[in-house]
Amino acid sequence: MPYIKITPKKFLEDKQGRTFSDVVNDPELPFDAVLEFFSSGTRQQRMENSEIHHDRPALAGVVREFESQPLIEQFLTELHHHKTKRFRQAVGVVVRIIMEARGWEKTGRKGSLGVRAPKSSTEVYHNTGGLSFWFIRAERYKLADGMPFKTVLERGQRFKTTQAEKTTAES
């Protein structure tokens, strides 16, 4: 599948994206770097693979690389928590726009990306565990046409049904 290129205009045309015009238009925020990062076919494929093969949020497939981008890392480390929260939420919208354009839909569930450190007045608010240093959770997606593999939970349910049928037949 060809990659999806997200521009500021395309982002702001999105119903949810337009609510983040402050993020798009703030010169202190590296939002152009976000759009450039996510407008990569390789990264978009890794986001899909994260959902299909690893049963993790799409963002989990690229979050470490994303956070290691110099402009992104500097911004998340140095700016006020409220601005970074809006920025992180806008990143989630970018991911959704891409995933939906590639044939995916939201599940309404969130998946874990990290474990937040206790709040401290002297330290930057970040995670102490998980994949991500800055993102706590991210939206989960499913293919509109159905997922190619069953989840562990779905497979386990089938196994329980089979075991119950065997037990009933043996009685």
C-alpha positions in Angstrom: 0.0 0.0 0.0 1.4 3.5 -0.8 2.2 5.7 2.1 -0.1 8.4 3.4 1.4 12.0 3.4 -0.1 14.2 6.1 0.2 18.0 5.6 -0.8 20.7 8.0 -3.8 21.4 5.7 -4.9 17.8 5.6 -4.5 17.6 9.4 -6.6 20.7 10.0 -9.3 19.4 7.5 -9.9 16.5 9.9 -12.8 17.1 12.4 -10.6 16.2 15.4 -7.4 17.6 13.9 -8.9 21.1 13.6 -9.3 21.2 17.4 -5.5 21.1 17.6 -4.9 24.3 15.5 -3.0 25.7 18.5 -0.5 22.8 18.1 -0.2 23.2 14.4 0.3 27.0 14.5 2.6 27.2 17.5 6.1 28.0 16.2 7.6 26.5 19.5 6.2 23.1 18.7 7.9 20.8 16.2 4.7 19.7 14.5 6.2 19.8 11.0 8.7 17.2 12.3 5.8 15.1 13.4 4.2 15.2 10.0 7.4 14.4 8.3 8.2 11.5 10.6 4.7 9.9 10.1 4.6 10.5 6.4 6.9 7.5 5.8 5.7 4.3 4.2 8.2 2.2 6.2 7.0 3.7 9.5 3.3 3.3 8.5 3.9 -0.4 7.7 5.6 -0.8 11.2 2.5 0.8 12.8 0.3 -1.8 11.0 2.6 -4.6 11.9 2.4 -3.6 15.5 -1.3 -4.2 15.5 -1.3 -7.3 13.3 1.7 -9.2 14.6 2.4 -7.8 18.0 -1.1 -7.1 19.3 0.0 -3.6 20.4 -1.1 -0.1 19.6 0.0 1.2 16.2 2.1 3.9 17.8 4.1 1.2 19.6 5.6 0.2 16.3 7.4 3.6 16.0 7.3 5.3 19.4 11.0 4.7 20.3 12.2 6.0 17.0 9.8 8.9 17.2 10.9 9.9 20.7 14.6 9.7 19.7 14.2 12.4 17.0 16.3 15.3 18.2 13.6 18.0 17.8 10.9 15.8 19.4 13.1 14.7 22.3 14.2 18.3 23.0 10.6 19.6 22.9 9.2 16.8 25.2 12.0 17.3 27.7 12.0 21.1 27.9 8.5 22.5 27.5 5.6 22.9 29.9 3.5 19.8 30.7 0.3 21.2 29.3 1.9 22.0 25.9 3.5 18.5 25.7 0.1 16.9 26.5 -1.6 18.7 23.7 1.3 17.8 21.4 1.1 14.1 22.4 -2.7 14.2 21.8 -2.1 15.7 18.3 0.3 12.9 17.6 -2.5 10.4 18.3 -4.7 12.2 15.8 -2.0 12.0 13.2 -1.8 8.2 13.8 -5.5 7.9 13.5 -5.7 9.8 10.3 -3.0 7.6 8.8 -4.5 4.3 10.1 -8.0 5.2 8.8 -6.6 6.2 5.4 -4.9 2.7 5.3 -8.1 0.8 5.9 -8.1 0.6 9.7 -10.7 1.7 12.3 -10.6 2.5 16.0 -11.5 -0.2 18.4 -12.4 2.2 21.2 -9.7 0.6 23.4 -6.4 2.0 24.5 -3.2 -0.1 24.7 -0.3 0.6 27.1 2.9 2.3 26.0 4.4 3.1 29.4 4.2 3.3 33.1 4.1 6.8 34.5 6.6 7.9 37.2 5.1 9.4 40.4 4.5 13.2 40.0 7.4 15.3 41.2 7.8 19.1 41.3 11.5 18.8 40.5 11.5 16.4 37.6 10.0 16.3 34.1 6.9 14.1 34.0 7.8 10.9 32.2 7.5 7.1 32.2 9.6 4.7 34.3 8.8 1.5 32.3 7.3 0.2 29.0 8.1 1.1 25.4 7.7 4.8 25.6 9.4 7.4 27.8 6.6 10.0 27.1 3.4 8.3 25.9 1.3 6.4 28.4 -1.3 4.8 26.1 -2.5 4.9 22.5 -5.5 3.9 20.5 -5.9 0.4 19.3 -7.0 -0.3 15.7 -8.5 -3.2 13.7 -8.8 -3.7 10.0 -12.2 -2.8 8.6 -12.2 -6.1 6.7 -11.3 -8.1 9.8 -8.0 -9.0 11.4 -5.9 -11.8 9.8 -5.1 -13.5 13.2 -7.1 -14.1 16.3 -6.0 -12.6 19.6 -4.7 -14.8 22.4 -8.0 -14.0 24.2 -10.1 -15.2 21.2 -8.0 -18.3 20.8 -8.3 -19.0 24.5 -12.1 -18.7 24.4 -12.2 -21.3 21.6 -9.9 -23.6 23.6 -12.2 -23.3 26.7 -15.2 -24.1 24.6 -13.5 -27.2 23.1 -12.4 -28.3 26.6 -15.9 -27.9 28.0 -17.4 -29.9 25.1 -14.9 -32.7 25.8 -15.7 -32.7 29.5 -19.4 -32.8 28.8 -19.0 -35.7 26.3 -16.9 -37.7 28.8 -19.6 -37.4 31.5 
